[in-house]
């Protein structure tokens, strides 16, 4: 419900980057070209796999990798070369098909998705059917960068902050070739003399007393001074005995509340 509300707000108040004047045309994009005062030259063309379009009078024109503005300028220059005096050309991307991103992890339908124009992280999550109940608070975007795409950039987005604060500025734009991973929520376990022994979602700043409170609090026969934690450290189990109530809880911790001896 919260995501639906946020996506609705997003559609009403798109972030500044939503109008991308530097969008690069690529294979599969459909362009609507209008030549002012020359309706016979107006055309809707698809970019071929070799990055070209077929345009009236001009034939094959290379546009792959150019921005929309550069495509417009290029067509105008070519038309001005012996065809039309001072041509005014506008180009609009009618269908986006060349940009794709992968999203995996805790979304309902992971996979490869086409980016229909400028796309945000939440929009991509929505395309993938939304988050699963097991989704954690963080999404990681892996992006190729550098002149030859030989470098890797990692962008971490706190989904909890994004969803709860509802600020479009916290949303992240998704680029062509991005790989998005939504991690599973980290959990801990509470067992023994508590109201509701179970596994619980680990939130930032969770302490032993908060964990026990989440589990329904101590039972009447609980030994509050003998709480212990079973914790995995570098693959082996360690037992922390008689832990303080303000000890931070770590992922996969098992908090054991024993029975009191009378």
C-alpha positions as CSV (number, residue, x, y, z in Angstrom):
1,X,0.0,0.0,0.0
2,X,2.8,2.4,1.0
3,X,4.6,1.7,-2.3
4,X,1.5,2.3,-4.3
5,X,0.9,5.6,-2.7
6,X,4.6,6.6,-3.2
7,X,4.5,5.6,-6.9
8,X,1.3,7.7,-7.3
9,X,3.1,10.7,-5.7
10,X,6.1,10.0,-8.0
11,X,3.9,10.2,-11.1
12,X,2.5,13.5,-10.0
13,X,5.9,15.0,-8.9
14,X,8.6,13.5,-11.1
15,X,12.2,14.3,-10.1
16,X,14.2,16.7,-12.1
17,X,16.1,14.0,-14.0
18,X,12.8,12.5,-15.3
19,X,13.1,14.7,-18.5
20,X,16.4,13.4,-19.8
21,X,17.6,15.7,-22.7
22,X,20.7,13.6,-23.0
23,X,18.9,10.4,-23.7
24,X,21.0,8.4,-26.2
25,X,19.1,6.8,-29.1
26,X,19.8,3.1,-29.6
27,X,18.7,-0.2,-31.2
28,X,14.9,-0.6,-31.2
29,X,13.9,2.9,-30.3
30,X,11.0,4.4,-32.3
31,X,11.5,8.0,-33.3
32,X,8.8,10.4,-34.5
33,X,10.4,13.1,-36.7
34,X,8.7,16.3,-37.7
35,X,10.0,18.7,-40.3
36,X,8.3,22.1,-39.9
37,X,6.4,23.2,-43.0
38,X,7.2,19.9,-44.8
39,X,4.6,17.4,-43.7
40,X,5.5,15.0,-46.5
41,X,8.8,14.4,-44.7
42,X,7.3,13.7,-41.3
43,X,8.1,10.1,-40.4
44,X,8.0,7.5,-37.6
45,X,11.1,5.4,-37.8
46,X,12.6,2.5,-35.8
47,X,16.4,2.5,-35.1
48,X,17.9,-0.6,-36.7
49,X,20.3,-3.0,-35.1
50,X,23.2,-1.2,-36.8
51,X,22.1,2.2,-35.3
52,X,20.6,3.6,-38.5
53,X,17.2,4.9,-39.5
54,X,15.7,5.2,-43.0
55,X,14.6,8.7,-43.6
56,X,12.8,10.3,-46.7
57,X,15.3,11.9,-49.2
58,X,18.3,11.0,-47.0
59,X,18.1,7.2,-47.0
60,X,20.1,5.5,-44.2
61,X,21.2,7.9,-41.5
62,X,23.4,6.8,-38.6
63,X,21.8,7.9,-35.2
64,X,22.8,5.2,-32.7
65,X,24.6,6.7,-29.7
66,X,23.5,10.2,-30.4
67,X,21.3,12.2,-28.1
68,X,17.8,13.1,-29.3
69,X,19.0,16.7,-29.8
70,X,22.0,15.5,-31.8
71,X,19.7,13.4,-34.0
72,X,17.6,16.5,-34.7
73,X,20.7,18.6,-35.5
74,X,22.1,15.9,-37.8
75,X,18.9,15.5,-39.8
76,X,18.6,19.3,-40.1
77,X,22.2,19.5,-41.5
78,X,21.6,16.8,-44.0
79,X,18.3,18.2,-45.2
80,X,19.9,21.6,-45.5
81,X,22.6,20.1,-47.8
82,X,20.7,20.6,-51.1
83,X,17.1,19.7,-50.0
84,X,15.5,22.4,-47.8
85,X,16.4,25.9,-46.8
86,X,16.9,26.3,-43.1
87,X,15.0,23.1,-42.0
88,X,13.5,23.0,-38.6
89,X,13.5,19.4,-37.3
90,X,12.1,18.0,-34.1
91,X,12.6,14.5,-32.8
92,X,10.5,12.7,-30.2
93,X,11.1,9.2,-28.8
94,X,7.8,7.5,-29.3
95,X,8.9,4.1,-28.0
96,X,11.9,3.3,-25.9
97,X,13.4,-0.1,-26.6
98,X,17.2,0.1,-26.5
99,X,17.8,0.4,-22.7
100,X,17.5,-2.6,-20.4
101,X,18.3,-3.4,-16.7
102,X,18.2,-6.5,-14.6
103,X,16.6,-6.8,-11.2
104,X,16.9,-9.8,-9.0
105,X,16.5,-10.8,-5.4
106,X,13.4,-10.0,-3.3
107,X,11.1,-8.9,-6.0
108,X,8.1,-10.9,-7.2
109,X,9.1,-11.2,-10.8
110,X,12.9,-10.9,-11.2
111,X,14.4,-10.6,-14.7
112,X,15.5,-8.4,-17.5
113,X,13.3,-5.3,-18.2
114,X,13.2,-2.7,-20.9
115,X,13.5,0.9,-19.7
116,X,10.7,2.9,-21.2
117,X,12.5,6.2,-21.0
118,X,13.9,7.6,-17.8
119,X,13.2,5.0,-15.1
120,X,13.7,5.2,-11.3
121,X,14.5,2.4,-8.9
122,X,10.9,2.3,-7.6
123,X,9.5,2.2,-11.1
124,X,11.8,-0.8,-11.9
125,X,10.6,-2.5,-8.7
126,X,7.1,-1.9,-9.7
127,X,7.7,-3.4,-13.2
128,X,9.1,-6.5,-11.3
129,X,5.8,-6.9,-9.4
130,X,6.9,-5.1,-6.2
131,X,8.9,-6.3,-3.2
132,X,8.3,-9.7,-1.6
133,X,7.5,-9.8,2.2
134,X,11.0,-11.0,2.8
135,X,12.6,-8.0,1.2
136,X,15.2,-6.1,3.2
137,X,15.8,-2.4,3.6
138,X,18.6,-2.1,1.0
139,X,18.9,-2.3,-2.8
140,X,22.3,-2.4,-4.5
141,X,22.7,-1.1,-8.0
142,X,25.8,-2.4,-9.9
143,X,26.7,-0.1,-12.7
144,X,29.5,-0.2,-15.3
145,X,31.4,3.0,-15.6
146,X,34.6,4.4,-17.0
147,X,35.5,5.2,-20.7
148,X,35.3,1.6,-21.7
149,X,32.8,0.4,-19.2
150,X,35.7,-1.5,-17.5
151,X,35.0,-0.1,-14.0
152,X,32.2,-1.0,-11.6
153,X,30.2,1.3,-9.5
154,X,28.1,0.2,-6.6
155,X,25.2,2.3,-5.4
156,X,23.3,1.4,-2.2
157,X,19.8,2.7,-1.7
158,X,18.1,2.5,1.7
159,X,14.6,1.3,0.8
160,X,13.2,2.0,4.2
161,X,14.2,5.6,4.1
162,X,12.9,6.0,0.6
163,X,9.5,4.4,1.3
164,X,8.9,6.0,4.7
165,X,10.1,9.5,3.9
166,X,8.6,9.4,0.4
167,X,11.1,11.8,-1.1
168,X,11.7,11.4,-4.9
169,X,15.2,12.8,-4.4
170,X,16.1,9.6,-2.6
171,X,15.0,7.5,-5.6
172,X,17.8,6.5,-7.9
173,X,17.7,6.7,-11.7
174,X,18.3,3.3,-13.4
175,X,20.7,3.3,-16.4
176,X,21.1,1.0,-19.3
177,X,22.9,-2.2,-18.2
178,X,22.3,-1.7,-14.5
179,X,22.1,-4.8,-12.3
180,X,19.8,-4.3,-9.3
181,X,19.8,-6.6,-6.3
182,X,17.2,-6.4,-3.5
183,X,18.5,-8.2,-0.5
184,X,16.6,-10.4,1.8
185,X,15.8,-8.9,5.2
186,X,18.2,-9.8,7.9
187,X,16.6,-11.6,10.8
188,X,17.3,-12.7,14.4
189,X,15.7,-15.3,16.6
190,X,14.3,-15.2,20.1
191,X,13.5,-18.4,22.0
192,X,12.8,-19.5,25.5
193,X,10.8,-17.7,28.1
194,X,9.2,-14.9,26.0
195,X,5.7,-14.3,24.9
196,X,6.2,-15.0,21.2
197,X,9.3,-17.1,20.4
198,X,10.0,-16.6,16.7
199,X,12.2,-15.1,14.0
200,X,12.1,-11.3,13.7
201,X,13.2,-8.7,11.1
202,X,16.4,-7.0,12.2
203,X,16.1,-3.2,12.3
204,X,19.0,-0.8,12.7
205,X,19.8,-0.1,16.3
206,X,18.0,-3.3,17.7
207,X,19.3,-4.2,21.2
208,X,18.6,-7.3,23.3
209,X,15.8,-5.6,25.3
210,X,14.2,-4.3,22.1
211,X,14.4,-7.8,20.6
212,X,12.8,-9.3,23.7
213,X,10.1,-6.7,23.6
214,X,9.4,-7.5,19.9
215,X,9.0,-11.1,21.1
216,X,6.3,-10.3,23.6
217,X,8.5,-9.6,26.6
218,X,9.7,-11.9,29.4
219,X,7.4,-14.6,30.6
220,X,6.6,-14.7,34.4
221,X,9.3,-17.4,34.9
222,X,12.0,-15.9,32.7
223,X,15.5,-15.4,34.1
224,X,16.3,-11.8,33.0
225,X,19.8,-11.9,34.3
226,X,20.9,-15.1,32.4
227,X,20.0,-14.2,28.8
228,X,22.5,-15.5,26.3
229,X,23.2,-15.0,22.6
230,X,24.2,-17.8,20.2
231,X,26.2,-16.0,17.5
232,X,28.0,-17.1,14.4
233,X,31.5,-15.6,14.1
234,X,33.5,-16.5,11.1
235,X,31.6,-19.7,10.6
236,X,31.7,-21.0,14.1
237,X,29.2,-20.6,17.0
238,X,30.0,-18.5,20.0
239,X,27.8,-18.3,23.1
240,X,27.7,-14.9,24.9
241,X,26.4,-15.5,28.5
242,X,24.6,-13.1,30.8
243,X,24.4,-10.4,28.2
244,X,23.4,-6.9,29.0
245,X,20.1,-5.6,27.8
246,X,21.7,-2.9,25.7
247,X,23.9,-5.2,23.6
248,X,23.3,-4.7,19.9
249,X,21.7,-7.6,18.1
250,X,23.5,-8.9,14.9
251,X,22.0,-10.8,11.9
252,X,21.2,-14.4,12.6
253,X,21.7,-14.0,16.4
254,X,19.7,-16.4,18.5
255,X,18.6,-14.8,21.8
256,X,17.9,-17.4,24.5
257,X,15.9,-16.5,27.6
258,X,16.2,-19.3,30.1
259,X,13.8,-20.3,32.9
260,X,14.4,-18.8,36.3
261,X,15.5,-21.2,39.1
262,X,13.5,-20.7,42.4
